[in-house]
Amino acid sequence: MSFRRSSTRVKPPKATIKILCVGDGSIDEFPSAYEPTVFDNFACVMHRNSAASYNLELFDTAGQEEWEQLRRMMYANTDVFLVCYSCMQPSSFDNVEKKWMPDVRSHDPSSLVILVSLCIDLRTNNNSVNAQPDLISTPVVTSRQGADLAKRLKCNAFIECSSMLRFHVREVFECAVDVFERDYQRYSDQYCHDQRRCHTWLCCLMCCSSRKQISQKNNKHDKSDQYVYNPE
């Protein structure tokens, strides 16, 4: 009896990543058209260069205090938090440290967090500022301030985006997947060495080799910039 190898490769199973956005309410780029929501969700599939695919479940929450209890119920099973602020609203930036990071960390101190700066087109776009006169005298939050805050709060990454210009919007979610993958690799490596332990020399050799590759990859990433996400 002969067996013929299938020409179709079996694709790896898709992993689901839950991404939750938190931050002050009404920090979008179109305040005149702002409509408050309690919860909003969106699902999509992201394909990676490694041929892996992820189901992304995106949840946007209400920042108003009256929805605090309901919002915290959404924290369960979240893989990556996007803590957002508007670079044109320093109060939303201050609330990252005063309110949102303590709120997320109280849920789980080891939560994966990406600090996201919104509305960056308004920092340099005079037309947008002229369309919103109340922003002319408002001090802006610089990129350096955002990166410094992300480092001080030990966020996993920092990135800026603009939905109006569609700048770095997709990269925000690519960054979330990168953070998720790096955390998964570290957890798998730690599980092999600290929990399961190696019972054979071959297993030990394979684990050590994998650990060395992960360490080299992490060191290379740290040398570039640990907190600012720079998509290629």
N, CA and C atoms as a LAMMPS dump frame, in Angstrom:
ITEM: TIMESTEP
0
ITEM: NUMBER OF ATOMS
696
ITEM: BOX BOUNDS ff ff ff
-5.0000000000000000e+02 5.0000000000000000e+02
-5.0000000000000000e+02 5.0000000000000000e+02
-5.0000000000000000e+02 5.0000000000000000e+02
ITEM: ATOMS id mol type element x y z
1 1 1 N 0.853 -1.193 0
2 1 2 C 0 0 0
3 1 3 C 0.88 1.232 0
4 2 1 N 0.608 2.125 -0.876
5 2 2 C 1.406 3.34 -0.984
6 2 3 C 0.6 4.53 -0.483
7 3 1 N 1.344 5.487 0.047
8 3 2 C 0.723 6.705 0.549
9 3 3 C 1.259 7.885 -0.242
10 4 1 N 0.389 8.776 -0.612
11 4 2 C 0.786 9.958 -1.363
12 4 3 C 0.646 11.185 -0.462
13 5 1 N 1.716 11.953 -0.391
14 5 2 C 1.724 13.143 0.439
15 5 3 C 0.802 14.202 -0.154
16 6 1 N 0.024 14.803 0.699
17 6 2 C -0.894 15.844 0.246
18 6 3 C -0.114 17.072 -0.198
19 7 1 N -0.544 17.677 -1.291
20 7 2 C 0.13 18.873 -1.798
21 7 3 C -0.344 20.136 -1.093
22 8 1 N -1.407 20.011 -0.292
23 8 2 C -1.95 21.168 0.411
24 8 3 C -1.371 21.243 1.813
25 9 1 N -0.753 22.351 2.134
26 9 2 C -0.2 22.549 3.465
27 9 3 C -1.313 22.905 4.436
28 10 1 N -1.239 22.308 5.608
29 10 2 C -2.223 22.607 6.637
30 10 3 C -1.818 23.895 7.326
31 11 1 N -2.686 24.891 7.294
32 11 2 C -2.381 26.171 7.912
33 11 3 C -2.506 26.078 9.425
34 12 1 N -1.661 26.808 10.151
35 12 2 C -1.77 26.804 11.606
36 12 3 C -3.098 27.397 12.044
37 13 1 N -3.633 26.932 13.18
38 13 2 C -4.911 27.47 13.653
39 13 3 C -4.808 28.958 13.96
40 14 1 N -5.884 29.659 13.743
41 14 2 C -5.899 31.094 13.994
42 14 3 C -6.035 31.368 15.483
43 15 1 N -5.259 32.3 15.958
44 15 2 C -5.353 32.725 17.35
45 15 3 C -6.216 33.974 17.416
46 16 1 N -6.975 34.091 18.473
47 16 2 C -7.824 35.26 18.679
48 16 3 C -7.186 36.183 19.702
49 17 1 N -7.046 37.449 19.348
50 17 2 C -6.453 38.449 20.234
51 17 3 C -7.518 39.495 20.54
52 18 1 N -7.81 39.651 21.822
53 18 2 C -8.78 40.66 22.244
54 18 3 C -8.044 41.951 22.567
55 19 1 N -8.416 43.029 21.876
56 19 2 C -7.79 44.338 22.054
57 19 3 C -8.849 45.308 22.572
58 20 1 N -8.548 45.956 23.684
59 20 2 C -9.513 46.853 24.315
60 20 3 C -8.956 48.268 24.371
61 21 1 N -9.726 49.236 23.887
62 21 2 C -9.326 50.644 23.913
63 21 3 C -9.95 51.346 25.113
64 22 1 N -9.126 52.059 25.87
65 22 2 C -9.62 52.844 26.998
66 22 3 C -9.027 54.243 26.911
67 23 1 N -9.68 55.188 27.549
68 23 2 C -9.222 56.573 27.532
69 23 3 C -10.388 57.512 27.753
70 24 1 N -10.08 58.791 27.886
71 24 2 C -11.128 59.784 28.087
72 24 3 C -12.113 59.786 26.922
73 25 1 N -13.353 60.134 27.219
74 25 2 C -14.351 60.23 26.168
75 25 3 C -14.136 61.467 25.314
76 26 1 N -14.596 61.4 24.076
77 26 2 C -14.534 62.536 23.142
78 26 3 C -13.109 63.012 22.89
79 27 1 N -12.212 62.058 22.609
80 27 2 C -10.852 62.451 22.242
81 27 3 C -10.587 62.141 20.776
82 28 1 N -11.662 62.019 19.99
83 28 2 C -11.478 61.769 18.563
84 28 3 C -11.163 63.078 17.851
85 29 1 N -11.042 63.004 16.546
86 29 2 C -10.637 64.171 15.764
87 29 3 C -11.817 64.967 15.223
88 30 1 N -13.022 64.539 15.489
89 30 2 C -14.194 65.218 14.971
90 30 3 C -15.178 65.481 16.106
91 31 1 N -14.862 66.395 17.031
92 31 2 C -15.715 66.61 18.192
93 31 3 C -17.112 67.088 17.848
94 32 1 N -17.282 67.779 16.73
95 32 2 C -18.612 68.26 16.374
96 32 3 C -19.546 67.116 16.008
97 33 1 N -18.969 66.004 15.572
98 33 2 C -19.783 64.852 15.178
99 33 3 C -19.7 63.735 16.203
100 34 1 N -19.196 64.053 17.38
101 34 2 C -18.991 63.018 18.393
102 34 3 C -20.315 62.501 18.932
103 35 1 N -20.467 61.172 18.944
104 35 2 C -21.631 60.532 19.526
105 35 3 C -21.139 59.513 20.547
106 36 1 N -21.407 59.734 21.829
107 36 2 C -20.901 58.828 22.853
108 36 3 C -21.495 57.436 22.727
109 37 1 N -20.668 56.436 22.949
110 37 2 C -21.106 55.049 22.916
111 37 3 C -20.683 54.366 24.197
112 38 1 N -21.45 53.352 24.584
113 38 2 C -21.084 52.565 25.76
114 38 3 C -20.022 51.554 25.368
115 39 1 N -20.318 50.737 24.358
116 39 2 C -19.355 49.783 23.834
117 39 3 C -19.504 49.713 22.325
118 40 1 N -18.387 49.544 21.668
119 40 2 C -18.386 49.345 20.23
120 40 3 C -17.341 48.29 19.936
121 41 1 N -17.64 47.401 19.021
122 41 2 C -16.69 46.332 18.739
123 41 3 C -16.596 46.098 17.239
124 42 1 N -15.449 45.542 16.842
125 42 2 C -15.162 45.284 15.441
126 42 3 C -14.229 44.088 15.378
127 43 1 N -14.417 43.244 14.387
128 43 2 C -13.593 42.044 14.233
129 43 3 C -12.968 42.03 12.846
130 44 1 N -11.72 41.568 12.774
131 44 2 C -11.034 41.455 11.492
132 44 3 C -9.971 40.374 11.602
133 45 1 N -9.418 40.012 10.466
134 45 2 C -8.354 39.013 10.406
135 45 3 C -7.084 39.691 9.921
136 46 1 N -5.991 39.492 10.642
137 46 2 C -4.707 40.071 10.252
138 46 3 C -3.743 38.952 9.885
139 47 1 N -3.165 39.056 8.695
140 47 2 C -2.196 38.078 8.216
141 47 3 C -0.79 38.618 8.446
142 48 1 N 0.063 37.773 8.968
143 48 2 C 1.425 38.167 9.288
144 48 3 C 2.381 37.632 8.232
145 49 1 N 3.603 38.212 8.206
146 49 2 C 4.618 37.743 7.269
147 49 3 C 5.04 36.311 7.561
148 50 1 N 4.85 35.885 8.816
149 50 2 C 5.217 34.527 9.208
150 50 3 C 4.175 33.51 8.771
151 51 1 N 3.177 33.932 7.989
152 51 2 C 2.099 33.081 7.49
153 51 3 C 1.067 32.777 8.561
154 52 1 N 1.253 33.307 9.745
155 52 2 C 0.259 33.129 10.799
156 52 3 C -0.857 34.148 10.635
157 53 1 N -2.044 33.765 11.049
158 53 2 C -3.198 34.655 10.978
159 53 3 C -3.809 34.811 12.36
160 54 1 N -4.314 35.996 12.625
161 54 2 C -4.924 36.277 13.921
162 54 3 C -6.304 36.879 13.719
163 55 1 N -7.236 36.412 14.519
164 55 2 C -8.541 37.056 14.596
165 55 3 C -8.453 38.159 15.636
166 56 1 N -8.606 39.394 15.208
167 56 2 C -8.544 40.524 16.128
168 56 3 C -9.956 40.931 16.523
169 57 1 N -10.196 40.944 17.818
170 57 2 C -11.467 41.431 18.349
171 57 3 C -11.203 42.778 19.004
172 58 1 N -11.707 43.837 18.404
173 58 2 C -11.434 45.198 18.857
174 58 3 C -12.645 45.736 19.608
175 59 1 N -12.402 46.23 20.803
176 59 2 C -13.476 46.77 21.63
177 59 3 C -13.125 48.196 22.036
178 60 1 N -14.059 49.104 21.796
179 60 2 C -13.91 50.494 22.214
180 60 3 C -14.875 50.744 23.36
181 61 1 N -14.387 51.312 24.455
182 61 2 C -15.209 51.493 25.647
183 61 3 C -15.5 52.965 25.894
184 62 1 N -16.518 53.217 26.684
185 62 2 C -16.888 54.583 27.054
186 62 3 C -16.009 55.054 28.198
187 63 1 N -15.517 56.293 28.089
188 63 2 C -14.646 56.828 29.126
189 63 3 C -15.387 57.546 30.234
190 64 1 N -16.69 57.709 30.085
191 64 2 C -17.458 58.431 31.087
192 64 3 C -17.549 57.635 32.385
193 65 1 N -17.576 58.358 33.502
194 65 2 C -17.586 57.722 34.812
195 65 3 C -18.845 56.899 35.048
196 66 1 N -19.969 57.3 34.463
197 66 2 C -21.212 56.58 34.719
198 66 3 C -21.201 55.165 34.16
199 67 1 N -20.244 54.879 33.27
200 67 2 C -20.148 53.539 32.696
201 67 3 C -18.951 52.772 33.25
202 68 1 N -18.393 53.23 34.35
203 68 2 C -17.166 52.63 34.875
204 68 3 C -17.343 51.157 35.217
205 69 1 N -18.388 50.807 35.927
206 69 2 C -18.586 49.423 36.331
207 69 3 C -18.798 48.519 35.127
208 70 1 N -19.569 48.988 34.175
209 70 2 C -19.813 48.2 32.972
210 70 3 C -18.552 48.078 32.131
211 71 1 N -17.745 49.155 32.104
212 71 2 C -16.509 49.122 31.329
213 71 3 C -15.528 48.107 31.892
214 72 1 N -15.416 48.048 33.206
215 72 2 C -14.462 47.128 33.814
216 72 3 C -14.821 45.668 33.565
217 73 1 N -16.089 45.41 33.32
218 73 2 C -16.483 44.041 32.992
219 73 3 C -15.853 43.593 31.682
220 74 1 N -15.524 44.551 30.816
221 74 2 C -14.919 44.218 29.531
222 74 3 C -13.438 43.911 29.656
223 75 1 N -12.836 44.21 30.808
224 75 2 C -11.408 43.98 30.975
225 75 3 C -11.057 42.494 30.97
226 76 1 N -12.013 41.656 31.342
227 76 2 C -11.735 40.221 31.445
228 76 3 C -11.315 39.649 30.093
229 77 1 N -10.281 38.809 30.133
230 77 2 C -9.777 38.102 28.948
231 77 3 C -9.215 39.03 27.876
232 78 1 N -8.875 40.26 28.253
233 78 2 C -8.243 41.168 27.29
234 78 3 C -6.767 40.824 27.144
235 79 1 N -6.307 40.709 25.912
236 79 2 C -4.901 40.38 25.654
237 79 3 C -4.028 41.629 25.605
238 80 1 N -4.512 42.688 24.967
239 80 2 C -3.736 43.92 24.825
240 80 3 C -4.655 45.119 25.07
241 81 1 N -4.201 46.031 25.937
242 81 2 C -4.927 47.272 26.18
243 81 3 C -4.306 48.398 25.355
244 82 1 N -5.146 49.191 24.715
245 82 2 C -4.712 50.418 24.053
246 82 3 C -5.18 51.585 24.915
247 83 1 N -4.246 52.21 25.619
248 83 2 C -4.57 53.371 26.443
249 83 3 C -4.36 54.606 25.577
250 84 1 N -5.447 55.3 25.265
251 84 2 C -5.402 56.373 24.27
252 84 3 C -5.566 57.751 24.904
253 85 1 N -4.944 58.721 24.268
254 85 2 C -5.126 60.121 24.644
255 85 3 C -4.999 60.973 23.385
256 86 1 N -5.504 62.192 23.454
257 86 2 C -5.371 63.125 22.338
258 86 3 C -4.207 64.062 22.603
259 87 1 N -3.326 64.197 21.618
260 87 2 C -2.181 65.095 21.788
261 87 3 C -2.621 66.552 21.851
262 88 1 N -3.879 66.827 21.501
263 88 2 C -4.412 68.184 21.564
264 88 3 C -5.199 68.437 22.843
265 89 1 N -5.292 67.434 23.701
266 89 2 C -6.007 67.566 24.969
267 89 3 C -5.097 67.101 26.104
268 90 1 N -4.291 68.001 26.658
269 90 2 C -3.37 67.614 27.734
270 90 3 C -4.067 66.957 28.917
271 91 1 N -5.326 67.291 29.15
272 91 2 C -6.048 66.666 30.264
273 91 3 C -6.205 65.167 30.046
274 92 1 N -6.428 64.756 28.809
275 92 2 C -6.533 63.323 28.518
276 92 3 C -5.182 62.639 28.679
277 93 1 N -4.11 63.372 28.392
278 93 2 C -2.754 62.853 28.599
279 93 3 C -2.468 62.686 30.087
280 94 1 N -2.852 63.665 30.895
281 94 2 C -2.643 63.576 32.342
282 94 3 C -3.439 62.429 32.951
283 95 1 N -4.623 62.173 32.411
284 95 2 C -5.466 61.109 32.953
285 95 3 C -4.931 59.72 32.658
286 96 1 N -4.008 59.611 31.708
287 96 2 C -3.376 58.316 31.463
288 96 3 C -2.687 57.829 32.728
289 97 1 N -1.917 58.724 33.353
290 97 2 C -1.187 58.357 34.566
291 97 3 C -2.076 58.398 35.803
292 98 1 N -3.02 59.315 35.839
293 98 2 C -3.854 59.471 37.03
294 98 3 C -4.972 58.437 37.111
295 99 1 N -5.536 58.078 35.958
296 99 2 C -6.733 57.236 35.974
297 99 3 C -6.584 55.922 35.229
298 100 1 N -6.207 55.992 33.952
299 100 2 C -6.34 54.813 33.106
300 100 3 C -5.307 53.734 33.38
301 101 1 N -4.054 54.09 33.551
302 101 2 C -3.054 53.075 33.859
303 101 3 C -3.307 52.419 35.216
304 102 1 N -3.606 53.175 36.288
305 102 2 C -3.951 52.513 37.553
306 102 3 C -5.176 51.612 37.421
307 103 1 N -6.137 52.022 36.595
308 103 2 C -7.341 51.216 36.405
309 103 3 C -7.011 49.894 35.726
310 104 1 N -6.166 49.952 34.701
311 104 2 C -5.784 48.734 33.983
312 104 3 C -4.904 47.851 34.855
313 105 1 N -3.933 48.449 35.533
314 105 2 C -3.019 47.669 36.366
315 105 3 C -3.732 47.041 37.554
316 106 1 N -4.778 47.691 38.062
317 106 2 C -5.527 47.104 39.173
318 106 3 C -6.261 45.845 38.733
319 107 1 N -6.604 45.784 37.461
320 107 2 C -7.23 44.573 36.922
321 107 3 C -6.214 43.451 36.813
322 108 1 N -5.045 43.764 36.275
323 108 2 C -3.976 42.775 36.128
324 108 3 C -2.656 43.527 35.999
325 109 1 N -1.779 43.44 37.015
326 109 2 C -0.503 44.175 36.975
327 109 3 C 0.374 43.815 35.787
328 110 1 N 0.172 42.624 35.223
329 110 2 C 1.012 42.188 34.101
330 110 3 C 0.338 42.407 32.75
331 111 1 N -0.686 43.239 32.704
332 111 2 C -1.403 43.481 31.446
333 111 3 C -0.476 44.074 30.389
334 112 1 N -0.686 43.678 29.143
335 112 2 C 0.056 44.25 28.023
336 112 3 C -0.615 45.562 27.633
337 113 1 N 0.169 46.645 27.637
338 113 2 C -0.393 47.979 27.42
339 113 3 C 0.402 48.714 26.345
340 114 1 N -0.308 49.304 25.398
341 114 2 C 0.288 50.168 24.386
342 114 3 C -0.287 51.565 24.574
343 115 1 N 0.581 52.545 24.71
344 115 2 C 0.146 53.935 24.827
345 115 3 C -0.003 54.511 23.423
346 116 1 N -1.179 55.045 23.113
347 116 2 C -1.485 55.518 21.763
348 116 3 C -1.842 56.999 21.801
349 117 1 N -1.114 57.787 21.019
350 117 2 C -1.391 59.219 20.882
351 117 3 C -2.244 59.444 19.641
352 118 1 N -3.382 60.106 19.815
353 118 2 C -4.319 60.341 18.716
354 118 3 C -4.235 61.785 18.218
355 119 1 N -4.822 62.013 17.056
356 119 2 C -4.983 63.364 16.483
357 119 3 C -3.655 64.067 16.225
358 120 1 N -2.621 63.337 15.838
359 120 2 C -1.32 63.99 15.678
360 120 3 C -1.294 64.916 14.468
361 121 1 N -2.259 64.778 13.553
362 121 2 C -2.295 65.687 12.403
363 121 3 C -2.606 67.115 12.836
364 122 1 N -3.305 67.278 13.973
365 122 2 C -3.672 68.614 14.436
366 122 3 C -2.483 69.39 14.987
367 123 1 N -1.383 68.715 15.252
368 123 2 C -0.204 69.427 15.77
369 123 3 C 0.439 70.28 14.697
370 124 1 N 0.307 69.867 13.451
371 124 2 C 0.984 70.583 12.363
372 124 3 C 0.038 71.036 11.268
373 125 1 N -1.202 70.566 11.299
374 125 2 C -2.16 70.903 10.247
375 125 3 C -2.879 72.197 10.603
376 126 1 N -2.474 73.295 10
377 126 2 C -3.08 74.591 10.312
378 126 3 C -4.545 74.659 9.897
379 127 1 N -4.888 73.937 8.833
380 127 2 C -6.279 73.975 8.388
381 127 3 C -7.205 73.367 9.428
382 128 1 N -6.746 72.27 10.046
383 128 2 C -7.573 71.63 11.06
384 128 3 C -7.692 72.517 12.281
385 129 1 N -6.581 73.175 12.65
386 129 2 C -6.612 74.045 13.816
387 129 3 C -7.523 75.235 13.569
388 130 1 N -7.457 75.798 12.351
389 130 2 C -8.322 76.929 12.038
390 130 3 C -9.79 76.527 12.065
391 131 1 N -10.047 75.243 11.733
392 131 2 C -11.429 74.778 11.763
393 131 3 C -11.921 74.597 13.19
394 132 1 N -10.973 74.538 14.151
395 132 2 C -11.33 74.396 15.553
396 132 3 C -10.589 75.472 16.338
397 133 1 N -11.109 76.692 16.395
398 133 2 C -10.404 77.818 17.024
399 133 3 C -10.068 77.582 18.482
400 134 1 N -10.846 76.738 19.169
401 134 2 C -10.586 76.519 20.587
402 134 3 C -9.288 75.779 20.827
403 135 1 N -8.691 75.2 19.753
404 135 2 C -7.452 74.45 19.908
405 135 3 C -6.214 75.313 19.702
406 136 1 N -6.389 76.559 19.234
407 136 2 C -5.24 77.385 18.887
408 136 3 C -4.376 77.677 20.105
409 137 1 N -5.004 78.023 21.216
410 137 2 C -4.255 78.381 22.42
411 137 3 C -3.993 77.194 23.332
412 138 1 N -4.362 75.991 22.898
413 138 2 C -4.189 74.808 23.733
414 138 3 C -2.794 74.233 23.54
415 139 1 N -2.036 74.009 24.619
416 139 2 C -0.724 73.385 24.471
417 139 3 C -0.866 71.95 23.993
418 140 1 N 0.062 71.527 23.166
419 140 2 C -0.005 70.18 22.61
420 140 3 C 0.937 69.26 23.367
421 141 1 N 0.67 67.964 23.266
422 141 2 C 1.517 66.938 23.868
423 141 3 C 2.475 66.446 22.795
424 142 1 N 3.761 66.573 23.022
425 142 2 C 4.762 66.206 22.028
426 142 3 C 5 64.701 22.011
427 143 1 N 5.667 64.258 20.95
428 143 2 C 6.021 62.843 20.844
429 143 3 C 6.946 62.427 21.971
430 144 1 N 7.888 63.292 22.327
431 144 2 C 8.831 62.986 23.395
432 144 3 C 8.121 62.811 24.724
433 145 1 N 7.132 63.654 24.99
434 145 2 C 6.374 63.52 26.232
435 145 3 C 5.635 62.188 26.28
436 146 1 N 5.072 61.787 25.143
437 146 2 C 4.376 60.507 25.097
438 146 3 C 5.313 59.339 25.302
439 147 1 N 6.48 59.373 24.633
440 147 2 C 7.449 58.291 24.781
441 147 3 C 7.993 58.222 26.201
442 148 1 N 8.244 59.384 26.803
443 148 2 C 8.744 59.406 28.184
444 148 3 C 7.711 58.838 29.152
445 149 1 N 6.443 59.168 28.933
446 149 2 C 5.397 58.641 29.809
447 149 3 C 5.274 57.13 29.658
448 150 1 N 5.35 56.64 28.423
449 150 2 C 5.272 55.198 28.197
450 150 3 C 6.41 54.471 28.895
451 151 1 N 7.592 55.075 28.877
452 151 2 C 8.735 54.459 29.541
453 151 3 C 8.573 54.494 31.049
454 152 1 N 8.096 55.611 31.568
455 152 2 C 7.934 55.742 33.017
456 152 3 C 6.863 54.791 33.557
457 153 1 N 5.813 54.601 32.787
458 153 2 C 4.725 53.721 33.219
459 153 3 C 4.951 52.272 32.816
460 154 1 N 6.091 52.01 32.17
461 154 2 C 6.467 50.657 31.759
462 154 3 C 5.437 50.046 30.813
463 155 1 N 5.011 50.845 29.848
464 155 2 C 4.135 50.328 28.801
465 155 3 C 4.946 49.44 27.864
466 156 1 N 4.283 48.565 27.166
467 156 2 C 4.981 47.671 26.251
468 156 3 C 5.366 48.354 24.947
469 157 1 N 4.684 49.443 24.601
470 157 2 C 5.011 50.166 23.367
471 157 3 C 4.312 51.52 23.385
472 158 1 N 4.775 52.394 22.495
473 158 2 C 4.161 53.713 22.301
474 158 3 C 4.102 53.987 20.81
475 159 1 N 2.96 54.485 20.349
476 159 2 C 2.808 54.777 18.932
477 159 3 C 1.834 55.937 18.771
478 160 1 N 2.029 56.718 17.704
479 160 2 C 1.142 57.83 17.395
480 160 3 C 0.412 57.54 16.092
481 161 1 N -0.815 58.054 15.985
482 161 2 C -1.579 57.806 14.768
483 161 3 C -2.547 58.952 14.5
484 162 1 N -3.094 58.948 13.294
485 162 2 C -4.102 59.929 12.889
486 162 3 C -5.128 59.22 12.02
487 163 1 N -6.358 59.15 12.496
488 163 2 C -7.406 58.514 11.699
489 163 3 C -7.805 59.387 10.514
490 164 1 N -7.665 60.706 10.655
491 164 2 C -8.015 61.605 9.553
492 164 3 C -7.071 61.403 8.37
493 165 1 N -5.775 61.271 8.658
494 165 2 C -4.787 61.059 7.603
495 165 3 C -4.535 59.583 7.329
496 166 1 N -5.176 58.718 8.109
497 166 2 C -4.946 57.272 8.032
498 166 3 C -3.463 56.953 8.219
499 167 1 N -2.863 57.653 9.133
500 167 2 C -1.44 57.486 9.403
501 167 3 C -1.258 56.563 10.603
502 168 1 N -0.569 55.441 10.383
503 168 2 C -0.242 54.473 11.43
504 168 3 C -1.473 53.841 12.083
505 169 1 N -2.603 53.868 11.39
506 169 2 C -3.795 53.241 11.973
507 169 3 C -3.643 51.723 11.978
508 170 1 N -3.284 51.157 10.84
509 170 2 C -3.063 49.714 10.785
510 170 3 C -1.883 49.317 11.666
511 171 1 N -0.865 50.188 11.702
512 171 2 C 0.333 49.871 12.487
513 171 3 C 0.034 49.766 13.984
514 172 1 N -0.994 50.448 14.451
515 172 2 C -1.373 50.322 15.863
516 172 3 C -1.71 48.874 16.186
517 173 1 N -2.452 48.233 15.305
518 173 2 C -2.872 46.862 15.549
519 173 3 C -1.759 45.869 15.226
520 174 1 N -0.887 46.215 14.28
521 174 2 C 0.296 45.388 14.063
522 174 3 C 1.193 45.418 15.294
523 175 1 N 1.274 46.586 15.911
524 175 2 C 2.046 46.72 17.141
525 175 3 C 1.444 45.853 18.238
526 176 1 N 0.116 45.829 18.327
527 176 2 C -0.556 45.003 19.334
528 176 3 C -0.247 43.526 19.125
529 177 1 N -0.228 43.092 17.87
530 177 2 C 0.095 41.694 17.576
531 177 3 C 1.551 41.404 17.92
532 178 1 N 2.46 42.336 17.607
533 178 2 C 3.872 42.158 17.948
534 178 3 C 4.056 42.02 19.451
535 179 1 N 3.4 42.878 20.214
536 179 2 C 3.496 42.815 21.675
537 179 3 C 2.954 41.483 22.181
538 180 1 N 1.846 41.039 21.603
539 180 2 C 1.248 39.762 21.993
540 180 3 C 2.191 38.606 21.691
541 181 1 N 2.804 38.622 20.502
542 181 2 C 3.703 37.535 20.111
543 181 3 C 4.944 37.492 20.992
544 182 1 N 5.531 38.654 21.291
545 182 2 C 6.727 38.676 22.137
546 182 3 C 6.412 38.165 23.537
547 183 1 N 5.255 38.533 24.064
548 183 2 C 4.871 38.06 25.39
549 183 3 C 4.637 36.558 25.379
550 184 1 N 4.039 36.051 24.31
551 184 2 C 3.799 34.614 24.189
552 184 3 C 5.116 33.851 24.12
553 185 1 N 6.083 34.392 23.389
554 185 2 C 7.384 33.74 23.297
555 185 3 C 8.08 33.703 24.648
556 186 1 N 8.042 34.811 25.369
557 186 2 C 8.673 34.838 26.692
558 186 3 C 7.994 33.872 27.65
559 187 1 N 6.661 33.806 27.583
560 187 2 C 5.928 32.903 28.46
561 187 3 C 6.25 31.452 28.131
562 188 1 N 6.301 31.115 26.835
563 188 2 C 6.609 29.749 26.428
564 188 3 C 8.001 29.351 26.877
565 189 1 N 8.952 30.281 26.738
566 189 2 C 10.327 30.002 27.15
567 189 3 C 10.414 29.809 28.656
568 190 1 N 9.736 30.646 29.413
569 190 2 C 9.758 30.529 30.869
570 190 3 C 9.081 29.246 31.316
571 191 1 N 7.999 28.865 30.631
572 191 2 C 7.287 27.638 30.993
573 191 3 C 8.18 26.424 30.802
574 192 1 N 8.945 26.425 29.736
575 192 2 C 9.825 25.291 29.453
576 192 3 C 10.892 25.145 30.514
577 193 1 N 11.461 26.266 31.001
578 193 2 C 12.585 26.208 31.916
579 193 3 C 12.179 26.191 33.382
580 194 1 N 11.102 26.896 33.722
581 194 2 C 10.754 27.064 35.129
582 194 3 C 9.651 26.145 35.612
583 195 1 N 8.786 25.666 34.701
584 195 2 C 7.658 24.87 35.148
585 195 3 C 7.775 23.423 34.698
586 196 1 N 7.87 23.211 33.401
587 196 2 C 7.889 21.837 32.923
588 196 3 C 9.219 21.16 33.201
589 197 1 N 10.281 21.94 33.17
590 197 2 C 11.638 21.432 33.33
591 197 3 C 11.999 20.474 32.198
592 198 1 N 13.256 20.309 31.985
593 198 2 C 13.736 19.41 30.939
594 198 3 C 14.093 18.063 31.559
595 199 1 N 13.6 16.997 30.954
596 199 2 C 13.849 15.66 31.479
597 199 3 C 14.864 14.889 30.641
598 200 1 N 15.231 15.41 29.476
599 200 2 C 16.228 14.754 28.643
600 200 3 C 17.215 15.791 28.14
601 201 1 N 18.407 15.317 27.755
602 201 2 C 19.421 16.229 27.228
603 201 3 C 18.956 16.868 25.926
604 202 1 N 18.231 16.105 25.099
605 202 2 C 17.758 16.642 23.833
606 202 3 C 16.763 17.778 24.065
607 203 1 N 15.844 17.564 25.012
608 203 2 C 14.872 18.616 25.326
609 203 3 C 15.586 19.856 25.836
610 204 1 N 16.581 19.669 26.699
611 204 2 C 17.326 20.79 27.259
612 204 3 C 18.051 21.554 26.164
613 205 1 N 18.652 20.823 25.221
614 205 2 C 19.385 21.456 24.13
615 205 3 C 18.448 22.278 23.252
616 206 1 N 17.271 21.725 22.946
617 206 2 C 16.308 22.431 22.108
618 206 3 C 15.789 23.679 22.809
619 207 1 N 15.511 23.569 24.108
620 207 2 C 14.99 24.715 24.853
621 207 3 C 16.036 25.816 24.96
622 208 1 N 17.289 25.435 25.224
623 208 2 C 18.355 26.427 25.35
624 208 3 C 18.586 27.144 24.028
625 209 1 N 18.521 26.387 22.928
626 209 2 C 18.696 26.996 21.618
627 209 3 C 17.581 27.993 21.335
628 210 1 N 16.345 27.597 21.66
629 210 2 C 15.211 28.496 21.458
630 210 3 C 15.331 29.727 22.329
631 211 1 N 15.773 29.53 23.573
632 211 2 C 15.905 30.653 24.499
633 211 3 C 16.961 31.636 24.013
634 212 1 N 18.051 31.127 23.433
635 212 2 C 19.109 31.993 22.935
636 212 3 C 18.615 32.829 21.768
637 213 1 N 17.834 32.208 20.854
638 213 2 C 17.31 32.943 19.709
639 213 3 C 16.359 34.041 20.149
640 214 1 N 15.482 33.739 21.121
641 214 2 C 14.541 34.735 21.62
642 214 3 C 15.278 35.864 22.306
643 215 1 N 16.334 35.521 23.073
644 215 2 C 17.105 36.54 23.774
645 215 3 C 17.793 37.47 22.794
646 216 1 N 18.369 36.895 21.716
647 216 2 C 19.027 37.721 20.708
648 216 3 C 18.034 38.638 20.019
649 217 1 N 16.832 38.132 19.745
650 217 2 C 15.806 38.942 19.099
651 217 3 C 15.364 40.083 20.003
652 218 1 N 15.18 39.787 21.297
653 218 2 C 14.756 40.824 22.234
654 218 3 C 15.837 41.87 22.428
655 219 1 N 17.11 41.435 22.477
656 219 2 C 18.209 42.383 22.635
657 219 3 C 18.314 43.3 21.429
658 220 1 N 18.095 42.745 20.239
659 220 2 C 18.136 43.556 19.026
660 220 3 C 17.033 44.593 19.056
661 221 1 N 15.87 44.21 19.537
662 221 2 C 14.746 45.15 19.625
663 221 3 C 15.026 46.228 20.651
664 222 1 N 15.635 45.855 21.799
665 222 2 C 15.902 46.826 22.849
666 222 3 C 16.896 47.88 22.387
667 223 1 N 17.86 47.496 21.529
668 223 2 C 18.88 48.437 21.098
669 223 3 C 18.288 49.532 20.216
670 224 1 N 17.239 49.204 19.458
671 224 2 C 16.655 50.213 18.575
672 224 3 C 15.849 51.208 19.38
673 225 1 N 14.764 50.761 19.98
674 225 2 C 13.944 51.611 20.846
675 225 3 C 12.913 50.713 21.51
676 226 1 N 12.981 50.619 22.814
677 226 2 C 12.157 49.656 23.519
678 226 3 C 10.697 50.072 23.563
679 227 1 N 10.443 51.368 23.527
680 227 2 C 9.086 51.822 23.775
681 227 3 C 8.395 52.445 22.571
682 228 1 N 9.141 52.992 21.646
683 228 2 C 8.525 53.614 20.479
684 228 3 C 8.462 52.589 19.36
685 229 1 N 7.275 52.323 18.874
686 229 2 C 7.091 51.337 17.819
687 229 3 C 7.323 51.988 16.471
688 230 1 N 8.311 51.485 15.746
689 230 2 C 8.658 52.039 14.442
690 230 3 C 8.367 51.007 13.363
691 231 1 N 7.213 51.054 12.723
692 231 2 C 6.911 50.089 11.669
693 231 3 C 7.822 50.282 10.478
694 232 1 N 8.231 49.187 9.889
695 232 2 C 9.135 49.251 8.737
696 232 3 C 8.358 49.591 7.47
